[in-house]
Amino acid sequence: MRMKKNLILIFLLLAGVMFGSLLAAATRGVSWLGWLSYGQTVGIAVDNPMILDLAVIQVAFGFELGVNIAQIICVLIAILAYKGVASRL
């Protein structure tokens, strides 16, 4: 039962992030909803990664995390939906 709840939580969180990204992309051009697409990116830039050169092998490290307002709202809705669903299981 616990595994089922964890899978539901992961699914709802991923769905919230994906729907938030779609919502931000869709409202980017709308003047009164443009604030939903405001966001920040944090991390080591993927286009300019940190490179470790060991003469035999080169390893490149890059990671970016982009978060916007629509994603935050959708993840909060997903958490509230999980609380409602988890109480019934």
ROTIZA-626748 format. One record per residue: residue number from 0; x, y, z of N, C-alpha, C in turn. Coordinates in nm, 4 decimals. Layout:
residues N
@seq: NUM, npx: X, npy: Y, npz: Z, capx: X, capy: Y, capz: Z, cpx: X, cpy: Y, cpz: Z
...
//
This chain:
residues 89
@seq: 0, npx: 0.0820, npy: -0.1195, npz: 0.0000, capx: 0.0000, capy: 0.0000, capz: 0.0000, cpx: 0.0869, cpy: 0.1266, cpz: 0.0000
@seq: 1, npx: 0.1975, npy: 0.1219, npz: 0.0751, capx: 0.2846, capy: 0.2385, capz: 0.0813, cpx: 0.3500, cpy: 0.2657, cpz: -0.0542
@seq: 2, npx: 0.3868, npy: 0.1590, npz: -0.1244, capx: 0.4479, capy: 0.1738, capz: -0.2572, cpx: 0.3496, cpy: 0.2398, cpz: -0.3534
@seq: 3, npx: 0.2231, npy: 0.2033, npz: -0.3417, capx: 0.1199, capy: 0.2610, capz: -0.4279, cpx: 0.1057, cpy: 0.4111, cpz: -0.4009
@seq: 4, npx: 0.1087, npy: 0.4497, npz: -0.2734, capx: 0.0989, capy: 0.5920, capz: -0.2391, cpx: 0.2196, cpy: 0.6695, cpz: -0.2907
@seq: 5, npx: 0.3379, npy: 0.6104, npz: -0.2799, capx: 0.4584, capy: 0.6773, capz: -0.3298, cpx: 0.4538, cpy: 0.6957, cpz: -0.4809
@seq: 6, npx: 0.4075, npy: 0.5933, npz: -0.5519, capx: 0.3957, capy: 0.6044, capz: -0.6978, cpx: 0.2939, cpy: 0.7105, cpz: -0.7376
@seq: 7, npx: 0.1845, npy: 0.7178, npz: -0.6637, capx: 0.0832, capy: 0.8200, capz: -0.6922, cpx: 0.1409, cpy: 0.9593, cpz: -0.6675
@seq: 8, npx: 0.2167, npy: 0.9761, npz: -0.5585, capx: 0.2788, capy: 1.1056, capz: -0.5294, cpx: 0.3770, cpy: 1.1455, cpz: -0.6389
@seq: 9, npx: 0.4621, npy: 1.0532, npz: -0.6803, capx: 0.5595, capy: 1.0829, capz: -0.7861, cpx: 0.4884, cpy: 1.1183, cpz: -0.9158
@seq: 10, npx: 0.3844, npy: 1.0423, npz: -0.9504, capx: 0.3093, capy: 1.0707, capz: -1.0728, cpx: 0.2455, cpy: 1.2086, cpz: -1.0670
@seq: 11, npx: 0.1816, npy: 1.2422, npz: -0.9553, capx: 0.1152, capy: 1.3720, capz: -0.9447, cpx: 0.2158, cpy: 1.4873, cpz: -0.9476
@seq: 12, npx: 0.3309, npy: 1.4703, npz: -0.8836, capx: 0.4322, capy: 1.5759, capz: -0.8867, cpx: 0.4878, cpy: 1.5963, cpz: -1.0276
@seq: 13, npx: 0.5168, npy: 1.4864, npz: -1.0970, capx: 0.5657, capy: 1.4986, capz: -1.2350, cpx: 0.4595, cpy: 1.5587, cpz: -1.3263
@seq: 14, npx: 0.3341, npy: 1.5193, npz: -1.3060, capx: 0.2257, capy: 1.5769, capz: -1.3853, cpx: 0.2122, cpy: 1.7264, cpz: -1.3566
@seq: 15, npx: 0.2293, npy: 1.7666, npz: -1.2313, capx: 0.2234, capy: 1.9083, capz: -1.1957, cpx: 0.3340, cpy: 1.9888, cpz: -1.2617
@seq: 16, npx: 0.4548, npy: 1.9334, npz: -1.2635, capx: 0.5681, capy: 2.0023, capz: -1.3272, cpx: 0.5457, cpy: 2.0136, cpz: -1.4776
@seq: 17, npx: 0.5024, npy: 1.9047, npz: -1.5396, capx: 0.4804, capy: 1.9062, capz: -1.6847, cpx: 0.3665, cpy: 2.0011, cpz: -1.7227
@seq: 18, npx: 0.2551, npy: 1.9948, npz: -1.6486, capx: 0.1429, capy: 2.0828, capz: -1.6789, cpx: 0.1804, cpy: 2.2287, cpz: -1.6533
@seq: 19, npx: 0.2600, npy: 2.2539, npz: -1.5499, capx: 0.3060, capy: 2.3900, capz: -1.5231, cpx: 0.3934, cpy: 2.4440, cpz: -1.6349
@seq: 20, npx: 0.4784, npy: 2.3585, npz: -1.6907, capx: 0.5625, capy: 2.4004, capz: -1.8037, cpx: 0.4780, cpy: 2.4329, cpz: -1.9256
@seq: 21, npx: 0.3798, npy: 2.3481, npz: -1.9530, capx: 0.2901, capy: 2.3742, capz: -2.0662, cpx: 0.2100, cpy: 2.5018, cpz: -2.0449
@seq: 22, npx: 0.1616, npy: 2.5215, npz: -1.9232, capx: 0.0844, capy: 2.6410, capz: -1.8921, cpx: 0.1698, cpy: 2.7670, cpz: -1.9071
@seq: 23, npx: 0.2938, npy: 2.7617, npz: -1.8620, capx: 0.3836, capy: 2.8770, capz: -1.8751, cpx: 0.4138, cpy: 2.9066, cpz: -2.0212
@seq: 24, npx: 0.4352, npy: 2.8029, npz: -2.1003, capx: 0.4631, capy: 2.8238, capz: -2.2428, cpx: 0.3410, cpy: 2.8795, cpz: -2.3151
@seq: 25, npx: 0.2219, npy: 2.8352, npz: -2.2756, capx: 0.0996, capy: 2.8809, capz: -2.3417, cpx: 0.0643, cpy: 3.0246, cpz: -2.3048
@seq: 26, npx: 0.0975, npy: 3.0670, npz: -2.1833, capx: 0.0600, capy: 3.2014, capz: -2.1388, cpx: 0.1715, cpy: 3.3039, cpz: -2.1563
@seq: 27, npx: 0.2819, npy: 3.2649, npz: -2.2136, capx: 0.3952, capy: 3.3572, capz: -2.2305, cpx: 0.3571, cpy: 3.4780, cpz: -2.3163
@seq: 28, npx: 0.2756, npy: 3.4600, npz: -2.4174, capx: 0.2396, capy: 3.5694, capz: -2.5068, cpx: 0.1181, cpy: 3.6492, cpz: -2.4631
@seq: 29, npx: 0.0458, npy: 3.6031, npz: -2.3626, capx: -0.0743, capy: 3.6721, capz: -2.3152, cpx: -0.0323, cpy: 3.7792, cpz: -2.2143
@seq: 30, npx: -0.0760, npy: 3.9020, npz: -2.2380, capx: -0.0264, capy: 4.0131, capz: -2.1563, cpx: -0.0679, cpy: 4.0019, cpz: -2.0095
@seq: 31, npx: -0.1920, npy: 3.9642, npz: -1.9819, capx: -0.2376, capy: 3.9611, capz: -1.8431, cpx: -0.2095, cpy: 3.8283, cpz: -1.7729
@seq: 32, npx: -0.1546, npy: 3.7292, npz: -1.8441, capx: -0.1139, capy: 3.6029, capz: -1.7822, cpx: 0.0359, cpy: 3.5778, cpz: -1.7963
@seq: 33, npx: 0.1079, npy: 3.6757, npz: -1.8444, capx: 0.2509, capy: 3.6598, capz: -1.8656, cpx: 0.3298, cpy: 3.6346, cpz: -1.7380
@seq: 34, npx: 0.2757, npy: 3.6746, npz: -1.6229, capx: 0.3448, capy: 3.6540, capz: -1.4960, cpx: 0.3592, cpy: 3.5060, cpz: -1.4619
@seq: 35, npx: 0.2753, npy: 3.4206, npz: -1.5192, capx: 0.2859, capy: 3.2767, capz: -1.4932, cpx: 0.4142, cpy: 3.2177, cpz: -1.5504
@seq: 36, npx: 0.4671, npy: 3.2787, npz: -1.6550, capx: 0.5873, capy: 3.2243, capz: -1.7181, cpx: 0.7164, cpy: 3.2817, cpz: -1.6594
@seq: 37, npx: 0.7060, npy: 3.3696, npz: -1.5597, capx: 0.8270, capy: 3.4243, capz: -1.4977, cpx: 0.8979, cpy: 3.3141, cpz: -1.4195
@seq: 38, npx: 1.0271, npy: 3.3010, npz: -1.4412, capx: 1.1016, capy: 3.1975, capz: -1.3706, cpx: 1.2502, cpy: 3.2227, cpz: -1.3712
@seq: 39, npx: 1.3204, npy: 3.1380, npz: -1.3012, capx: 1.4653, capy: 3.1468, capz: -1.2894, cpx: 1.5276, cpy: 3.0116, cpz: -1.3198
@seq: 40, npx: 1.6517, npy: 3.0141, npz: -1.3654, capx: 1.7283, capy: 2.8929, capz: -1.3921, cpx: 1.8521, cpy: 2.8945, cpz: -1.3033
@seq: 41, npx: 1.8779, npy: 2.7812, npz: -1.2388, capx: 1.9904, capy: 2.7691, capz: -1.1469, cpx: 2.0715, cpy: 2.6469, cpz: -1.1864
@seq: 42, npx: 2.2027, npy: 2.6567, npz: -1.1791, capx: 2.2870, capy: 2.5402, capz: -1.2031, cpx: 2.4072, cpy: 2.5713, cpz: -1.2890
@seq: 43, npx: 2.4761, npy: 2.4646, npz: -1.3275, capx: 2.5898, capy: 2.4738, capz: -1.4186, cpx: 2.5328, cpy: 2.4668, cpz: -1.5591
@seq: 44, npx: 2.5566, npy: 2.5679, npz: -1.6385, capx: 2.4949, capy: 2.5772, capz: -1.7708, cpx: 2.5289, cpy: 2.4557, cpz: -1.8570
@seq: 45, npx: 2.4279, npy: 2.4034, npz: -1.9230, capx: 2.4457, capy: 2.2872, capz: -2.0093, cpx: 2.5234, cpy: 2.3253, cpz: -2.1354
@seq: 46, npx: 2.5039, npy: 2.4477, npz: -2.1840, capx: 2.5760, capy: 2.4902, capz: -2.3041, cpx: 2.7227, cpy: 2.5235, cpz: -2.2752
@seq: 47, npx: 2.7587, npy: 2.5428, npz: -2.1487, capx: 2.8972, capy: 2.5684, capz: -2.1086, cpx: 2.9287, cpy: 2.4832, cpz: -1.9846
@seq: 48, npx: 2.9411, npy: 2.3516, npz: -2.0010, capx: 2.9559, capy: 2.2635, capz: -1.8846, cpx: 3.0954, cpy: 2.2697, cpz: -1.8229
@seq: 49, npx: 3.1032, npy: 2.2220, npz: -1.6999, capx: 3.2321, capy: 2.2082, capz: -1.6329, cpx: 3.2995, cpy: 2.0821, cpz: -1.6877
@seq: 50, npx: 3.4225, npy: 2.0938, npz: -1.7358, capx: 3.4905, capy: 1.9816, capz: -1.8017, cpx: 3.6085, cpy: 1.9362, cpz: -1.7166
@seq: 51, npx: 3.6149, npy: 1.8061, npz: -1.6925, capx: 3.7266, capy: 1.7443, capz: -1.6217, cpx: 3.8082, cpy: 1.6677, cpz: -1.7244
@seq: 52, npx: 3.9301, npy: 1.7150, npz: -1.7500, capx: 4.0170, capy: 1.6541, capz: -1.8509, cpx: 4.1257, cpy: 1.5736, cpz: -1.7807
@seq: 53, npx: 4.1226, npy: 1.4412, npz: -1.7984, capx: 4.2205, capy: 1.3528, capz: -1.7359, cpx: 4.3201, cpy: 1.2969, cpz: -1.8359
@seq: 54, npx: 4.3352, npy: 1.3601, npz: -1.9493, capx: 4.4270, capy: 1.3238, capz: -2.0575, cpx: 4.3838, cpy: 1.1971, cpz: -2.1305
@seq: 55, npx: 4.3265, npy: 1.1018, npz: -2.0642, capx: 4.2781, capy: 0.9793, capz: -2.1282, cpx: 4.1286, cpy: 0.9897, cpz: -2.1570
@seq: 56, npx: 4.0592, npy: 1.0583, npz: -2.0694, capx: 3.9139, capy: 1.0714, capz: -2.0811, cpx: 3.8746, cpy: 1.2133, cpz: -2.0408
@seq: 57, npx: 3.7713, npy: 1.2632, npz: -2.1053, capx: 3.7141, capy: 1.3929, capz: -2.0707, cpx: 3.5726, cpy: 1.3701, cpz: -2.0210
@seq: 58, npx: 3.5401, npy: 1.4305, npz: -1.9077, capx: 3.4067, capy: 1.4196, capz: -1.8507, cpx: 3.3494, cpy: 1.5601, cpz: -1.8396
@seq: 59, npx: 3.2263, npy: 1.5770, npz: -1.8873, capx: 3.1594, capy: 1.7067, capz: -1.8808, cpx: 3.0413, cpy: 1.6975, cpz: -1.7845
@seq: 60, npx: 3.0339, npy: 1.7947, npz: -1.6945, capx: 2.9261, capy: 1.8013, capz: -1.5974, cpx: 2.8411, cpy: 1.9243, cpz: -1.6261
@seq: 61, npx: 2.7114, npy: 1.9050, npz: -1.6376, capx: 2.6200, capy: 2.0156, capz: -1.6573, cpx: 2.4847, cpy: 1.9826, cpz: -1.5984
@seq: 62, npx: 2.4232, npy: 2.0796, npz: -1.5323, capx: 2.2926, capy: 2.0597, capz: -1.4700, cpx: 2.2235, cpy: 2.1940, cpz: -1.4605
@seq: 63, npx: 2.0996, npy: 2.2002, npz: -1.5059, capx: 2.0197, capy: 2.3217, capz: -1.4939, cpx: 1.8825, cpy: 2.2861, cpz: -1.4403
@seq: 64, npx: 1.8337, npy: 2.3686, npz: -1.3506, capx: 1.7000, capy: 2.3529, capz: -1.2955, cpx: 1.6245, cpy: 2.4819, cpz: -1.3223
@seq: 65, npx: 1.5200, npy: 2.4729, npz: -1.4021, capx: 1.4394, capy: 2.5896, capz: -1.4342, cpx: 1.3035, cpy: 2.5795, cpz: -1.3669
@seq: 66, npx: 1.2677, npy: 2.6816, npz: -1.2912, capx: 1.1414, capy: 2.6828, capz: -1.2174, cpx: 1.0679, cpy: 2.8111, cpz: -1.2521
@seq: 67, npx: 0.9359, npy: 2.8001, npz: -1.2746, capx: 0.8560, capy: 2.9194, capz: -1.2985, cpx: 0.7322, cpy: 2.9176, cpz: -1.2091
@seq: 68, npx: 0.6592, npy: 3.0277, npz: -1.2085, capx: 0.5441, capy: 3.0445, capz: -1.1200, cpx: 0.4362, cpy: 2.9406, cpz: -1.1489
@seq: 69, npx: 0.4097, npy: 2.9126, npz: -1.2745, capx: 0.3060, capy: 2.8158, capz: -1.3104, cpx: 0.3406, cpy: 2.6764, cpz: -1.2582
@seq: 70, npx: 0.4665, npy: 2.6388, npz: -1.2632, capx: 0.5073, capy: 2.5084, capz: -1.2108, cpx: 0.4866, cpy: 2.5016, cpz: -1.0600
@seq: 71, npx: 0.5200, npy: 2.6074, npz: -0.9892, capx: 0.5024, capy: 2.6090, capz: -0.8441, cpx: 0.3553, cpy: 2.5940, cpz: -0.8087
@seq: 72, npx: 0.2686, npy: 2.6669, npz: -0.8781, capx: 0.1250, capy: 2.6582, capz: -0.8520, cpx: 0.0736, cpy: 2.5180, cpz: -0.8823
@seq: 73, npx: 0.1146, npy: 2.4604, npz: -0.9943, capx: 0.0673, capy: 2.3270, capz: -1.0320, cpx: 0.1198, cpy: 2.2189, cpz: -0.9378
@seq: 74, npx: 0.2410, npy: 2.2334, npz: -0.8869, capx: 0.2934, capy: 2.1363, capz: -0.7901, cpx: 0.2168, cpy: 2.1474, cpz: -0.6585
@seq: 75, npx: 0.1836, npy: 2.2682, npz: -0.6157, capx: 0.1028, capy: 2.2838, capz: -0.4947, cpx: -0.0351, cpy: 2.2212, cpz: -0.5114
@seq: 76, npx: -0.0954, npy: 2.2374, npz: -0.6282, capx: -0.2245, capy: 2.1732, capz: -0.6562, cpx: -0.2093, cpy: 2.0219, cpz: -0.6557
@seq: 77, npx: -0.0987, npy: 1.9713, npz: -0.7094, capx: -0.0741, capy: 1.8266, capz: -0.7103, cpx: -0.0586, cpy: 1.7723, cpz: -0.5687
@seq: 78, npx: 0.0068, npy: 1.8477, npz: -0.4808, capx: 0.0216, capy: 1.8037, capz: -0.3418, cpx: -0.1139, cpy: 1.8008, cpz: -0.2723
@seq: 79, npx: -0.1965, npy: 1.9016, npz: -0.2967, capx: -0.3314, capy: 1.9012, capz: -0.2389, cpx: -0.4148, cpy: 1.7862, cpz: -0.2935
@seq: 80, npx: -0.4002, npy: 1.7568, npz: -0.4221, capx: -0.4719, capy: 1.6434, capz: -0.4812, cpx: -0.4235, cpy: 1.5124, cpz: -0.4212
@seq: 81, npx: -0.2947, npy: 1.5020, npz: -0.3943, capx: -0.2404, capy: 1.3803, capz: -0.3326, cpx: -0.2971, cpy: 1.3599, cpz: -0.1923
@seq: 82, npx: -0.3080, npy: 1.4680, npz: -0.1163, capx: -0.3650, capy: 1.4555, capz: 0.0178, cpx: -0.5082, cpy: 1.4045, cpz: 0.0118
@seq: 83, npx: -0.5842, npy: 1.4494, npz: -0.0876, capx: -0.7210, capy: 1.4009, capz: -0.1043, cpx: -0.7265, cpy: 1.2559, cpz: -0.1477
@seq: 84, npx: -0.6382, npy: 1.2172, npz: -0.2380, capx: -0.6363, capy: 1.0794, capz: -0.2883, cpx: -0.5796, cpy: 0.9847, cpz: -0.1836
@seq: 85, npx: -0.4753, npy: 1.0261, npz: -0.1135, capx: -0.4097, capy: 0.9384, capz: -0.0159, cpx: -0.5000, cpy: 0.9077, cpz: 0.1024
@seq: 86, npx: -0.5884, npy: 0.9991, npz: 0.1371, capx: -0.6784, capy: 0.9730, capz: 0.2495, cpx: -0.7816, cpy: 0.8657, cpz: 0.2157
@seq: 87, npx: -0.8084, npy: 0.8457, npz: 0.0882, capx: -0.9054, capy: 0.7429, capz: 0.0465, cpx: -0.8432, cpy: 0.6051, cpz: 0.0316
@seq: 88, npx: -0.7105, npy: 0.5968, npz: 0.0239, capx: -0.6441, capy: 0.4674, capz: 0.0055, cpx: -0.6199, cpy: 0.3978, cpz: 0.1364
//
